[in-house]
């Protein structure tokens, strides 16, 4: 079924977007990372202009992060103090990123900047994951147990103003999480991703946080970063399309639940290698699309003069007339759906436990 997006001004297939967001959600649930670095390129391939793809995926990440973070809040596996320090840096990084975004948009180069950023990032992440995945498979085959250092020391650990993080049982400089947040916020603003692929390794290898606190704290940080990115894109460019966001959120939340269930019962070494190959493939496809198929994307964008329904007209007018209100609505919309998704998951999880306990007693 085709639907015309009133803000992005392109026609898309609902089933295709829902399917892709579900698949990306499954991968996110399996590997514990955000799917923005995959979903945004997919949206671009479907003909959605990069500027709109970045903004709407940021709003989608906000919803899925709220959903995941709420689940971890219910389990008490969050370090709020550490998270807020990272958010402080992330806020500054996001503002710098948006200013950079605005500069390149002003000179008409933002589409190629986004494409090049994804091309290089996917190449780096894909190569790293491929090497790691092949290494894990080889060690498993040879039954080699690799001893890891729990915490390495870098220049960043020598920074001043050290404070105690009771939840994580750490004594760190406040500048350590702030610098990490600065980098995550900048990347999120430019690429429309949560930054978990940087944040999670940084929490493990640089900050040295306990493993059980990392997923929840990472999602907690992503809520604020993606909310700021969503707001700034809505206020400055009016590029949030709530119809597209709703389809993305529905697919992502369903996919994440499936991915987490699958991840509980399988070894992810082979899947990590396959994901790495997929990332490299997407990076190559972006390179081709950027340098050889730009004219096709422009033709799709020019088809934006269609008759809209009452609801689509309302969304478009609201975005243009009161962008600040529209941005706030976009954030609240994502938060409400995210929280609802978490509690629905909790309800069905408890229902399953009750049924299983009754079966065992019977």
QUIUR-V748066 format. One line per field, one symbol per residue. phi: phi as a letter, one per 30 degrees, with the letter a starting at -180 (. if undefined). psi: psi as a letter, one per 30 degrees, with the letter a starting at -180 (. if undefined). Layout:
# QUIUR-V748066
phi: ???
psi: ???
This chain:
# QUIUR-V748066
phi: .dbcddcdhbcbceddddddddddddddddcibdcddcddedddddjdeeeddddddddddeddddddddddddchcbcddddddddeddddddddddddedddddcicdddddddddedddddddddddddddddddddddhcccdcddaccbeddcddhdbccdddhbbbdddddddddeddddddddcibdiddcddddddccdiddedcdeddddeddeddddddeddddddbhcdcdddeddddeddddddddddddddbbdcddddddddddddddddddedddcbbdddddddddddcbdcdedddddddddddbedddddddddeddddddedddddddddddddddddddddd
psi: kkkkjfefhlklkeeeeeeeeeeeeeeeeefgllgefeeeeeeeefgkkeeeeeeeeeeeeeeeeeeeeeeeeffhhkjeeeeeeeeeeeeeeeeeeeeeeeeeeegggeeeeeeeeeeeeeeeeeeeeeeeeeeeeeeeefhkjkkkkejlklfffglahklkjeefhljlkffeeeeeeeeeeeeeeefhlfgffeeeeeeefeehlkeffeeeeeeeeeeeeeeeeeeeeeeefhgkjfeeeeeeeeeeeeeeeeeeeeffglkgeeeeeeeeeeeeeeeeeeeeeeffgeeeeeeeefggilklleeeeeeeeeeeeieeeeeeeeeeeeeeeeeeeeeeeeeeeeeeeeeeeeeee.
